[in-house]
Amino acid sequence: MDGEMAVRQLRLIAIDRLVGCEVGSDKLIRAGVDALLAGVASPSLPMLAGLTRREEPEARSVFDRVADELGLVPEELPAEPTARTWALVRWWAELIVNGELTAEEGGRLIWRHGRPFLGSSEELRPLMESIVLHDDEMSSWSIWDAEYVSRNRATAAAVIAQAQAFLSATR
């Protein structure tokens, strides 16, 4: 694993924690070890990677420090649920556009955590439609389908384009 992949793994775990998913201490420590071995630099990363079984309860707080040090999550999010969700959806769209999340990863986050709060918002509708089309394309391929890869790339590009349009429209 290279440093970029290690940071991506840390970011996805940080996002899971941010949206309230339970992530086991063993997974946090393993991600720390992977990142350290990949050459990622952070003051608290060696501490996370070196936690023993007895120190596992500290993994969450040490991981959160690593996430802050590496800038893996937004520093300030609104407390009000709808405003917080809008801020997260905008952030995930930025990560998709910047290539820090794939269309699949970012789309899944926006669909899973944005749709329940924001519903059928007009600003979000084109992005949601492209996410659904991409997800359908990802899950409907057949071993005999020679066009799968090109269609998948096209739907991923559509998600990226719609994320960019969404960001432009909501600034």
N, C-alpha and C positions, 0 to 999 in steps of 0.2 A: 504494500500500500504506500502510495506517495503522500506528501504533505497535503496536497489539494483534496485527495479522497479522505484523508483523516479529518481535515477540517469540515468537509461535507458531512461526514458521519457524526462529528461532534455537534454540528449545527442542527441536524435532524433530531438528535437526542434532546438538545436544548429546546427545540420547538415542541417536541412531545411534552417535555416538562412544563413549558410555558402554557400549553393548552390544557394542562391538568392530567395528562397520562402518567401512570405510575411506571417508572423505569427502575429496574432493579440495580442495587449497588454494584453487583458483579458486572453488569453491562456498562455502567459508568466508568468503573475502574478499567475494564478491558479497552474501552474507547480511549481512555487516558494513556494506557500502555501503547496502543496502536499509534496514537498521535505522537507520543514521545519518540517511538522507534522510527517514525516517518520524518522526524526532524522539526516538528512543530514547536515553536518557542512560546512559552508562557510561564510567568513566575510560579504559578500554583500547579502547573501540569506535572512536574516530577512528584509532588506530594500526592496528587490523585493517583498517578500510576503506581506509586509505592505503597498504597494503603494495603494493610494486611486484612485477613478475615476478621480479626478482632476489631479493626478500625472501620469496618464497612459502614457503620451508622454515620460516619463523618463524610461519606462519599458524596451525598447530595449537596451539602454546603460547599465542599471543595470543588465539585463539578460546577456549581453555580458561579464560583469565583473564576474558574477557568473560562466559562462562557462569557462572563463580563470582561475579562482581560482580553479575550480574542474578539470581542464585539460580535458575538454570535446571535444575540437577541437585542431588540430595541431597548434603549435605556429607560424610556418613559412611555408608559401606555396609559390611556385614560381608564378610570375606574368604572365608569358607566359601561355596561355590557355592549350596547350597540355601537357606541363610539370606539370602544376597545376592538370590537370585531372589524369595523371599518379600517382602523389603523393596522390591524394584523393583515387584512386582505391586501391593503396597499403595499405593505412590506413584502408579503409573499409575491405579489405581482412584480415588485422591483427585483426580488431575488430571481424570479423566472427570467425577466428581461436581461439581467446582468449575467445569467448563466450560473448562478450560485445554487439554484435548484433546477432540476429538469422540469419540463412541462408536466410530466407525470407526477413528480413529487409535489410541486407547487399546486398543480391542479387538484390533487387529492386533498391537500390542506385547505384550499379555498372552498372546495365542494363540501368537505366534511365539517369544517368549523365556521365557514362564512354563511353558507346557505341557510342553516337553521335560524340564524339571527337576522339575516338581511333579506331572506325570502326572495321574492322575484323583483328585486330592485331593478329599475330600468338601466341604471348606470352599469350594473353588474351582468345584465342579461347576455350581451354578446360574449363576454368572457366565459360565463357559465356554459353557454351553448358550445363554445369551442372546446371546453374541458370535457363535456359529455361526449362530443364526437371523437375526441382523442381517446378517451377511456374506452368507448365502444370499439374503436379501431384496434386498440391494444389487446382487447380481450376476444376479438372475433376472428383472429387469423386462423388459417388452416395450413397444414404442412405443404399442401399442394399449391398454395397461393404465392406466385412469384412476385406479385406486386405489393406484398405486405410491407416491406421495408420502405419503399418509396411513399406509400400512403401514410405510414406511420410518421415518417419525417414531415410530410405535408401537414398532417394534423397537429404535430408538435409545433411546427412553424406558425400555424394558425393560432395556437394558444399563446405563443410568444407575442405575435402581432396584436392579438386582442388584449393581452396584458399591457402592452405599450399604449394602446389606444385608451384603455381604462385609466392608466396613470395620467395620460395627457388630459383626459376629460375631467378628472377629479382633482386637479391641482388648482 
